[in-house]
Amino acid sequence: MKNERYSMSFTTGSLLRNESLTLATLYQELKDWKTVREKVVSGNLLQARTLNTSQRVCRETISRLKTLKAQELDLLVTGDPPDQGYLLWLAICRRYQFIADFAVEVLRERFISLKPDLHPEDYDTFFNRKMEWHPEIDEIRPSTRQKLRQVLFKILREAGLLSGNNTINAAMLSPQLSEIISLENNKDIKLFPIFDASLRRGAVE
């Protein structure tokens, strides 16, 4: 069985928190992503230096936000900063299977195994392992590979999942966010560094 090709175009931006909030808020009003894109680009609402940059960042941000359900988008606009960071991480994982696999196989696995740190070498080991099943990433240049690693670590820090000294932070999902994601959806929950016992307590509460 042939593996689905990884998309590796996440170097366009990191978490894109401000851009995401701007676009998500506008979508709440317009209810159409095409109209949102046109308004953002024509009015340079992202305050990009060039039209090309505005188009590229807008396209990337929308591709992520489209993965969120209506309730998730609502919470992104109205929620607290921690929940916003977690939701944007969730959107990125849904958009990029490579990052989702890293979240489950490396980030969460190290956390629940009581190895609370994450280093570039862990990423490199994961990347090399994936090359055996995804030859498309073997074609990536060393400079791009390094950039991908830098961006992913920056995303993790901006989402509140990794500290400045590379310590993995436990995801403290609010009751509202936990309910929206649904504790029964193991695929989404496992994208976060969180103990199974914590999830069970949340379900009881």
N, C-alpha and C positions, 0 to 999 in steps of 0.2 A: 504493500500500500504506500503510495507516494505522499509525503508530507506536504501540507500546504505551505507555500512560500511565505517567508517572513517579510513583512513591510518594515523597513528600517529608516523611515523618513522623519523620525522624531527629533532631528537636530534643528528643525525650524525654530523651535523655542523650548523653554523649560516647562515649568508648570503652567505658565500663562494665566496666572490668577486674575490680574486686572483686566486683561483682554477677555477672558472667559466671562467675568461678571458683567462687563459692558455688553457683550453679545447676548448673554442669557437674559439680561434685563430687557434688552431691545426685543428679543424673541417673545417675551411675555406679552409685549404690546402688539407686535405685528403677526405673530403666529405663522411666520413663513421664513425659512432660512434664506431663500433666494433674495427676498426683499431686504432681509437683515444685511446680507452681504453687500448688496447694492448701496444701501444707505451708509454703511460703515466705510466702504471704500470711497464713495463720492464725497462724503463729508470728512474723510480722514479722521474718523472718531478714535482710531488707535494711535493717532499722532505719530505716524511712521514718517521717516525721513524721505522715503520715495514711494511712488505708487506701487512699484513691484513688491516692496517689502510689505506694504499694507495688504495687498492682495494675497501674498503668500501666508502671512500670519493669520489673516482672516480665514483663509481656506483651511489652514491647519486647526485653528481653534474650533471652527464649526464642525469639522470632521470628528473631533473629540466630543463636543457637546451633543451631537446627534446620537451618541450611544446612550445617553441618559434618558430615563423615563420621565414622564411629566412630573411626578412627585419629586423625583431627584432634582430636576431643574428648579422646581419651586424652592426646595430647601437650599440649593446652591445660591439662589438670589437672596433668601431671607435668613439663612442660617448663620451661626457663629463661624469665625475664621477656621477653627479646627475642622469642623464638619465640611466647610468649603474645600479645604485642602484634601480631605479624604475623598470627597466626591470627584474632585479633579483627578486624583490618583486613580480612582475607579474608572473614570472615563478614558484615561490614557491606557490603562490595562485592557480595556475592552477594544480600544482602537488598535493597539499593537500587541499581538500575541506573543512576540518576543519578550516584551516587558512583563506580560502576565505570567509567562513561564518562569521568568526570573523571580517574580514576586512570590510564587508558590514554592519553587524548587530551591531557591537560595535565601531570600529575605525571611520568609516565614519559617522555613526549615531550620535556619540558624537560630532564630528567636526561640522556637519551641524546644530546641535541643540545648537551650541555655548557653548558646554561643552568641552573646549580645553585641558582637561587633561585625562590621561589614567593611571589607577593604577592596581596593581595585583588583587585587589578586583573585578574590572570589568571583568577580565579574569575568576576569580573563579565563578562569577555569570553566565557568559556565559557557562562555562564548566558544571556547575550543571544543567543548563537548557537543554543542549544538551544530558545529560544522560537520560532524559525521552524518547528521540527518538532514541538514539544510545547506547543501553546497553553494547556494546563492550567497551566503554570508562569507564564504571563503574567498569570494571575489572582492570583498571590501578592502580598500587600501588601509595600510596601518594608521595613517593620519586620521582617516574617517573613523576607524575603529576606536581610536583614542578619544575622538570627539564624542562618539556615541556613549562611551563610558562616562565622560565628564558630564554630559547632559543628563544621563540617567541618575547619577549621584546628586546632581543639583536638583532634579525633580524630587527625589526622595527627601532632601533637606527642606525644600520649599513646602512639601506636603506635610512636614512635621514627623516624618517616619525615620529620619536619620539625623543625629546630632552633628555638630561641627567636628567632633573628634571620632566620628564614624561609629558611634554607639546606636544600636537600633532602638527606637522608641516604640513602646507598646501603643497600638492604636486605641484611643479612648473614644470609641464611637458613642455618640449621644443616643439615648433611648429612641429618639425620633428617627435618627439615621439608621439605627439597627433595625427598626421596624420596617422602614422603607426598603432597605436592601433585602430584608427577610432572612432570618436566621436559618431558614430551611434551604436557602440557596448557597450550598457549600462552595460552589464555584466562585462566587463573588466574595464571600467571607474570607476565603483562604488567600485572597489577594493582600490581606492585611496581617501584620505581625500581632497576633492575638492568641491567647491560650484557649483551647477548647472549653476548659472549665469556666472561663469568663463568659463565653458564649452561652453556656448552659445556665449560668446564674442570671444572665440578661433575659433569657427566655422565661425563666421563672418569675423574675421581677415584673 
